[in-house]
Amino acid sequence: MSGEGYRVLLQARAWSKRLREKGFTWEQVADVLALTHRVSPLRLYRLAHGRTAADVVAAVNDADPAGTATLRDSRLYDYESWPEAGRRPPTCLLARLAKIYEIDGRSLVRDEILVSYGAADRELICAADFRDLDANRLSSPRRVTMAVSAAVKSPDTSHLDASECIRLLRATSAEEADVRRRELLFELALVLGGSRALDLLRTLTPEEGERLAGVLRNTWRVDESTVRTFEKLSLHARRADDVSGPAPLLPMVNGQRAAIGRLLARESMPSSLRNRLLDTYGQMAQLAGFLAYDLCDYAAAEQALRDGLRATLDLGDPTLVAYMHYWLGRMAADQNRTGAVLDHAFAVRSWAARSPSKRVGALHEMLFSRAYAAEGNTAASARAHERAIASAGTSNDNHPDYLSWATPSVVETVSGALQVRLAQPGLVIAAAERLLAGIDPKFKRRHGLLLARYSSALTTAKEIPEAAARLTEAAHITRQHSSARLSQEIGQARARLEPWAATSYVQQLDEVLRSRGLTSERSAVEA
């Protein structure tokens, strides 16, 4: 075998291993490899199995019950080259190869080749079906007992199906001219979330990518460079949320979280590196929980946040523990579970007392403000809100990057929903007009939520044309950002405009909402 041929075989073997680990059948592996390997099905399936010609020849000869098979490497190459060159493979060989490759004989020949065989040979080829030998074939349903269910592991959230792997391979082939770079990105993206991960992976230098791939293959050990690479990816992922929203980002975040989790379980490492990797794992769990929450998938969000809370308690970082409790409390507030909101608010306050970051104080005050508002205690809610703004404005350089959003202006934006609920449109309108003048357009979710709450306040103040105009602006943002919470907030704001549904302002708004795939909530909304 030539050096180039051996390189192709090693590449196909590595890709096949990754795909098989994700549950791909041999046919699906071959479908993916066929996108970049223009070879006959016979050779394609040999590449899918990562076997040399000598390996296959030995397996064929050993499988002959009479012990008379004399297949040679050169003859197998002839069969694999047909019909462009070489010879047509005999029927008995196709049947044996189908069993070796755990597929059906029909997959080993193209349609134009199959018709060149006689009727009896075609029947034999089609009858050679050994797909049941493939361990990745779906087996028939079995009875699940308590003992079995206890051993079942949670599904891998980074799982990619065949169509996603094909999209990934096409994306790397179309956008990367360098073959080695293309192969590296494909390998990393298979582990870290598929084609959606490519933009973030392209931020890595070639050295960072090679090192990361070696660690994920378990051929290199985790070191300072590996941990720094994961920290870099997590930082870019958090910033990418402002641009695209949760839907395209969540698979990559879950993929990175799963990869770090496997490394933490697999390897022993110095405590300093382990703590940094555990911190990154906790941050990725929090981000995964937030993204699922932003998609209104509360069950997935709760699972990710609870997972992150366990990791950060093990780490003992008071700031990150408090942050986990804050988002669990925020989610509970959206579900009207006031008791749970207060529980998390007290937990945040307890951990904030041990945190070097003064901004954490704003988090528990925001939760208290929400809980008091839900109980109808307007005065207590307002006092907690003022304390949150004051804490967020404290000058302190000890806050981590994930807390950079907790500024006075953002606290005011978040509180807008409470003021709408408490029928305080004047406060919302005054704050919104001031905040909209200074908001960075790149923060699309924040901009859209602020516009939607501004619209609700304007509706309460009976300023219908302006309310419809602001809600139209928010609807346009949904084309650029996938936040389900934003869409939900727009629907609630539109429901408040229902008494004016016959006006031209609201009818024009409805046209925009329909063009964006948004539907208004027709149920009555309390003032």
C-alpha positions in Angstrom: 0.0 0.0 0.0 1.3 3.4 -0.9 1.9 6.2 1.6 -1.1 8.1 0.4 -3.3 5.0 0.4 -2.3 4.3 4.0 -3.0 7.9 5.0 -6.5 7.7 3.5 -7.1 4.4 5.4 -6.0 5.9 8.7 -8.3 8.9 8.1 -11.2 6.7 7.3 -10.5 4.5 10.3 -10.5 7.5 12.6 -13.7 8.9 11.2 -15.4 5.6 11.3 -14.4 5.0 14.9 -16.0 8.4 15.9 -19.2 7.7 13.9 -19.5 4.1 15.3 -19.2 5.5 18.9 -22.2 7.7 18.1 -24.3 4.7 17.0 -23.9 4.9 13.2 -24.6 1.7 11.2 -22.0 0.5 8.7 -24.2 1.8 5.9 -24.4 5.3 7.5 -20.7 5.4 8.0 -20.2 4.5 4.3 -22.7 7.3 3.3 -20.6 9.8 5.2 -17.3 8.6 3.8 -18.7 8.5 0.2 -18.9 12.4 0.3 -15.1 12.6 0.1 -14.0 9.2 -1.2 -15.0 8.6 -4.8 -14.4 4.9 -4.8 -16.5 1.7 -5.5 -18.8 0.3 -2.8 -16.4 -2.6 -2.2 -13.5 -0.3 -1.3 -15.8 2.1 0.5 -16.9 -0.5 3.0 -13.4 -1.7 3.5 -12.4 1.9 4.4 -15.4 2.1 6.7 -14.1 -0.9 8.6 -10.6 0.5 8.6 -9.1 -2.7 7.1 -6.2 -3.1 4.8 -6.6 -5.3 1.7 -4.4 -7.9 3.5 -6.8 -8.0 6.4 -9.8 -8.6 4.2 -8.1 -11.2 2.1 -7.2 -13.1 5.2 -10.7 -12.9 6.5 -12.2 -14.1 3.2 -9.8 -17.1 3.0 -10.4 -18.0 6.6 -14.2 -18.0 6.0 -14.0 -20.6 3.2 -15.5 -23.8 4.8 -13.6 -25.9 2.3 -10.3 -24.2 2.9 -9.6 -23.8 -0.7 -10.0 -20.0 -1.1 -6.9 -18.4 -2.6 -7.8 -14.7 -2.9 -4.8 -12.4 -3.1 -4.4 -8.7 -2.4 -3.9 -7.8 -6.0 -7.1 -9.6 -7.1 -9.1 -7.8 -4.4 -7.8 -4.5 -5.7 -9.0 -5.6 -9.2 -12.5 -6.3 -7.9 -12.6 -2.9 -6.0 -11.6 -1.1 -9.2 -14.5 -2.5 -11.3 -16.0 -1.3 -13.7 -13.4 1.5 -14.4 -10.7 -1.2 -14.4 -9.9 -4.6 -13.0 -12.5 -7.4 -12.9 -16.1 -7.9 -11.9 -16.3 -9.6 -8.4 -17.8 -13.1 -8.3 -21.1 -13.6 -6.5 -19.7 -16.0 -3.9 -17.1 -13.3 -2.9 -19.8 -10.6 -2.6 -21.7 -12.9 -0.2 -18.6 -13.5 2.0 -17.7 -9.8 2.0 -21.3 -8.9 3.0 -20.9 -11.1 6.1 -17.5 -9.7 6.9 -18.7 -6.1 6.5 -22.0 -6.9 8.3 -24.2 -5.4 5.5 -26.4 -6.8 2.7 -24.8 -7.9 -0.5 -26.9 -5.4 -2.5 -24.9 -2.5 -0.9 -21.7 -3.8 -2.4 -22.6 -3.3 -6.0 -24.0 -0.3 -7.9 -27.2 -0.7 -9.9 -25.5 -0.7 -13.2 -23.2 -3.5 -12.0 -26.0 -5.6 -10.5 -27.8 -5.9 -13.8 -24.7 -7.4 -15.4 -25.2 -10.5 -13.3 -27.5 -13.3 -14.2 -30.9 -13.8 -12.5 -29.7 -16.5 -10.2 -26.6 -14.5 -9.2 -28.7 -11.4 -8.5 -30.9 -13.4 -6.3 -27.9 -14.7 -4.3 -26.5 -11.3 -3.9 -29.7 -9.8 -2.7 -30.2 -12.8 -0.3 -26.8 -12.2 1.4 -28.1 -9.9 4.2 -26.0 -9.8 7.3 -27.1 -6.5 8.7 -28.3 -8.2 11.9 -24.7 -8.7 12.8 -24.1 -4.9 13.1 -24.0 -4.1 16.8 -25.4 -0.6 16.0 -28.5 -1.9 14.4 -31.6 -1.1 16.5 -32.6 -4.3 18.3 -36.1 -5.3 19.0 -37.7 -3.8 22.1 -36.9 -5.6 25.3 -38.6 -5.7 28.7 -36.9 -3.2 31.1 -36.6 -4.3 34.7 -35.7 -2.2 37.7 -32.2 -3.7 37.6 -31.7 -2.8 34.0 -33.1 0.7 34.2 -30.8 1.5 37.1 -27.8 0.9 34.9 -29.0 3.0 32.0 -26.9 6.1 31.5 -28.4 9.5 30.5 -28.3 10.1 26.8 -25.3 11.9 25.2 -26.6 15.3 24.4 -23.9 15.8 21.8 -25.2 12.9 19.7 -25.2 13.6 16.0 -27.4 11.8 13.4 -26.3 10.8 9.9 -27.8 13.9 8.3 -25.9 16.2 10.7 -22.6 14.4 10.1 -23.2 14.7 6.3 -23.8 18.5 6.8 -20.7 18.7 8.8 -18.6 17.0 6.2 -20.0 19.1 3.5 -19.3 22.3 5.5 -15.7 21.4 6.2 -15.1 20.3 2.6 -16.6 23.5 1.1 -15.0 26.0 3.4 -11.5 24.4 4.2 -9.0 24.0 1.3 -6.3 22.5 3.5 -7.0 18.8 3.8 -5.4 18.4 7.2 -7.2 21.3 8.6 -10.5 20.0 7.2 -9.9 16.6 8.8 -9.0 18.1 12.1 -12.1 20.3 12.2 -14.3 17.4 11.2 -12.9 15.2 14.0 -13.3 18.0 16.7 -16.8 19.0 15.5 -17.9 15.4 15.7 -17.2 15.5 19.4 -18.1 19.1 20.2 -21.5 19.5 18.6 -21.5 19.1 14.9 -21.6 21.7 12.1 -22.8 24.4 14.6 -19.4 24.1 16.4 -17.3 25.0 13.4 -17.4 28.8 13.9 -16.1 28.4 17.4 -13.5 25.8 16.5 -12.1 28.1 13.8 -11.0 30.5 16.6 -8.4 27.9 17.7 -4.9 28.0 16.3 -3.6 24.9 14.5 -1.5 24.0 17.6 -4.5 24.3 19.9 -6.7 22.2 17.6 -4.1 19.4 17.3 -3.5 19.3 21.0 -7.2 19.2 21.8 -7.8 16.4 19.3 -5.0 14.4 20.8 -6.5 14.7 24.3 -10.0 13.8 23.0 -8.6 10.7 21.3 -6.9 9.8 24.6 -3.5 9.8 22.9 -2.3 12.9 24.9 -2.9 13.8 28.5 -4.7 16.9 29.7 -2.2 19.8 30.4 -2.2 23.5 30.9 -2.6 24.1 27.1 -5.7 21.8 27.0 -7.4 23.5 29.9 -6.7 27.0 28.4 -8.2 25.8 25.1 -11.4 24.7 26.8 -11.5 28.0 28.7 -11.1 29.9 25.4 -13.9 27.9 23.7 -16.3 28.5 26.7 -15.6 32.3 26.6 -16.3 32.5 22.8 -19.5 30.4 23.3 -20.8 32.7 25.9 -20.2 35.7 23.7 -21.7 34.0 20.6 -25.0 33.8 22.4 -25.5 37.6 22.0 -25.2 37.2 18.2 -27.2 34.1 17.3 -29.2 33.0 20.4 -29.6 29.6 22.0 -30.7 27.3 19.2 -27.5 27.1 17.1 -25.3 27.3 20.2 -26.8 24.7 22.5 -25.5 21.5 20.7 -21.9 22.9 20.8 -22.2 23.8 24.5 -23.6 20.4 25.4 -20.9 18.7 23.3 -18.1 20.6 25.1 -19.7 19.9 28.5 -19.9 16.2 27.7 -16.2 16.1 26.5 -15.0 17.8 29.7 -17.1 15.5 31.8 -15.4 12.5 30.2 -12.0 13.9 30.8 -12.7 14.6 34.4 -13.9 11.1 34.9 -11.1 9.5 32.9 -7.9 11.2 33.9 -6.0 12.0 37.0 -4.4 15.4 36.9 -2.9 18.1 39.2 -5.5 19.7 41.4 -4.8 23.1 39.9 -5.7 21.8 36.4 -8.6 19.8 37.7 -10.1 22.7 39.5 -9.9 24.9 36.3 -11.4 22.2 34.2 -14.2 21.6 36.8 -14.8 25.4 36.8 -15.1 25.4 33.0 -17.5 22.4 33.2 -19.6 24.2 35.7 -19.7 27.3 33.5 -20.7 25.2 30.5 -23.5 23.5 32.5 -24.8 26.9 33.6 -24.7 28.2 30.0 -26.4 25.0 28.7 -29.1 25.6 31.4 -29.5 29.2 30.4 -29.8 28.4 26.7 -32.4 25.7 27.3 -34.3 28.1 29.6 -34.1 30.7 26.8 -35.7 28.1 24.5 -38.4 27.6 27.2 -37.3 24.0 27.7 -37.5 24.1 31.5 -36.9 20.4 32.1 -33.6 20.4 30.2 -32.6 23.7 31.8 -33.2 22.4 35.3 -31.2 19.2 34.6 -28.2 21.2 33.3 -28.3 23.7 36.1 -28.6 21.0 38.8 -25.6 19.2 37.2 -23.6 22.4 37.2 -24.6 23.1 40.8 -23.2 19.7 41.9 -19.9 20.3 40.1 -19.5 23.8 41.5 -20.3 22.6 45.0 -17.5 20.1 44.6 -15.3 22.9 43.4 -16.3 25.2 46.3 -16.5 28.4 44.2 -19.0 30.6 46.0 -19.5 33.0 43.1 -20.4 30.2 40.6 -22.6 28.4 43.2 -24.5 31.6 43.7 -24.8 32.1 40.0 -26.3 28.6 39.6 -28.9 29.3 42.3 -29.7 32.6 40.6 -30.7 31.0 37.3 -32.6 28.3 39.1 -34.5 31.0 40.9 -35.1 33.0 37.7 -36.6 29.9 36.1 -38.8 29.3 39.1 -40.0 32.9 38.9 -41.1 32.3 35.3 -43.0 29.2 36.4 -44.7 31.2 39.3 -43.1 29.0 42.0 -42.6 31.8 44.5 -41.5 29.5 47.3 -38.7 28.1 45.2 -37.7 31.7 44.1 -37.3 32.7 47.8 -35.3 29.5 48.6 -32.8 30.2 45.8 -32.7 33.9 46.8 -31.6 33.0 50.3 -29.1 30.5 48.9 -27.6 33.2 46.6 -27.4 35.6 49.6 -25.6 33.0 51.7 -23.0 32.2 49.0 -22.6 35.9 48.0 -21.4 36.7 51.5 -18.3 34.4 50.7 -17.8 35.7 47.2 -15.1 38.3 46.4 -17.4 39.7 43.7 -19.7 42.4 44.9 -21.9 42.0 41.9 -23.3 38.8 43.3 -25.3 40.9 45.7 -27.4 42.2 42.8 -28.5 38.6 42.0 -30.2 37.8 45.2 -31.8 41.2 45.4 -33.3 40.7 41.9 -34.7 37.4 43.0 -36.2 38.9 46.2 -37.7 41.7 44.0 -39.4 39.1 41.8 -40.7 37.1 44.7 -42.2 40.2 46.4 -43.8 41.3 43.2 -45.4 37.9 42.8 -46.9 38.2 46.3 -48.2 41.7 45.4 -45.8 43.5 47.8 -45.0 46.5 45.6 -43.0 48.4 48.2 -40.7 45.5 49.2 -40.2 44.7 45.5 -39.2 48.3 44.7 -36.8 48.4 47.7 -35.1 45.1 46.6 -34.9 46.5 43.1 -33.1 49.6 44.2 -30.6 47.5 46.3 -30.0 45.4 43.2 -29.1 48.5 41.1 -26.8 49.7 43.8 -25.0 46.4 44.1 -24.6 46.1 40.3 -23.0 49.6 40.3 -20.4 48.7 42.9 -16.9 49.2 41.5 -15.2 45.9 41.7 -12.7 44.2 39.5 -13.1 40.7 41.1 -16.1 39.5 39.1 -15.7 36.7 36.5 -16.6 37.2 32.8 -20.0 35.5 33.2 -21.1 38.2 35.6 -20.1 41.1 33.2 -23.8 41.5 32.3 -24.9 42.4 35.8 -24.7 46.2 35.4 -27.3 48.8 36.6 -28.7 49.2 33.1 -29.3 45.5 32.7 -30.9 45.2 36.2 -33.3 47.9 35.1 -34.1 46.0 31.9 -34.8 42.8 33.8 -37.0 44.7 36.3 -39.1 46.0 33.4 -41.2 42.8 33.4 -42.0 43.3 37.1 -43.1 46.9 36.6 -45.4 45.8 33.7 -46.9 43.2 36.0 -47.3 45.7 38.8 -49.1 48.2 36.5 -46.3 50.8 36.7 -46.1 51.8 33.0 -44.6 55.2 33.7 -41.5 53.7 35.3 -41.1 51.2 32.4 -41.5 53.9 29.8 -39.1 56.3 31.4 -36.5 53.5 31.9 -37.0 52.1 28.4 -36.5 55.4 26.7 -33.3 56.0 28.6 -31.9 52.4 28.1 -32.8 52.2 24.4 -30.7 55.2 23.7 -27.6 53.5 25.0 -28.1 49.8 24.3 -25.5 48.1 22.1 -27.4 46.6 19.0 -25.3 43.4 19.3 -27.2 42.4 22.4 -30.2 41.3 20.4 -32.1 39.4 23.1 -31.8 42.2 25.6 -32.8 44.8 23.0 -35.9 42.8 21.9 -37.1 42.1 25.5 -36.7 45.7 26.3 -38.8 46.7 23.3 -41.5 44.2 24.1 -41.8 45.4 27.7 -41.8 49.0 26.5 -44.6 48.1 24.1 -46.7 46.5 27.0 -46.2 49.7 29.1 -47.2 51.9 26.2 -50.3 49.8 25.7 -51.3 50.2 29.4 -50.8 53.9 28.9 -53.1 53.7 25.8 -50.4 54.9 23.4 -51.4 52.3 20.8 -49.6 53.5 17.6 -46.3 53.8 19.5 -46.9 50.4 21.2 -47.4 48.7 17.9 -44.3 50.3 16.4 -42.1 49.2 19.2 -43.4 45.7 19.1 -42.8 45.6 15.3 -39.1 46.4 16.0 -39.0 43.6 18.5 -40.5 41.2 16.0 -37.8 42.0 13.4 -35.1 41.0 15.9 -36.5 37.4 16.1 -35.2 36.9 12.5 -31.6 37.3 13.9 -32.0 35.7 17.3 -33.6 32.4 18.3 -34.7 33.2 21.9 -38.1 31.6 22.6 -38.5 33.8 25.6 -38.4 36.8 23.3 -41.0 35.3 21.0 -43.1 34.5 24.1 -42.8 38.1 25.4 -43.8 39.5 22.0 -46.9 37.2 22.1 -47.9 38.5 25.5 -47.4 42.1 24.5 -49.5 41.5 21.4 -52.3 40.0 23.6 -52.5 43.3 25.5 -53.2 45.0 22.2 -56.2 42.8 21.4 -58.9 45.4 22.2 -57.4 47.5 19.4 -57.0 44.6 17.0 -59.2 46.3 14.4 -56.9 49.4 14.1 -54.6 49.8 11.2 -51.6 49.9 13.6 -52.2 46.5 15.1 -53.2 45.0 11.7 -49.9 46.0 10.2 -48.2 44.6 13.3 -50.0 41.3 12.8 -48.8 41.1 9.2 -45.2 41.4 10.5 -45.8 38.8 13.2 -47.2 36.3 10.7 -44.2 36.9 8.4 -41.9 36.1 11.3 -43.9 32.9 12.2 -45.1 34.5 15.5 -48.6 34.1 16.8 -50.3 36.4 19.3 -51.6 35.1 22.6 -55.3 35.7 22.5 -55.9 34.8 26.1 -56.7 37.7 28.4 -53.7 39.3 30.1 -54.0 40.9 33.5 -53.0 44.5 33.7 
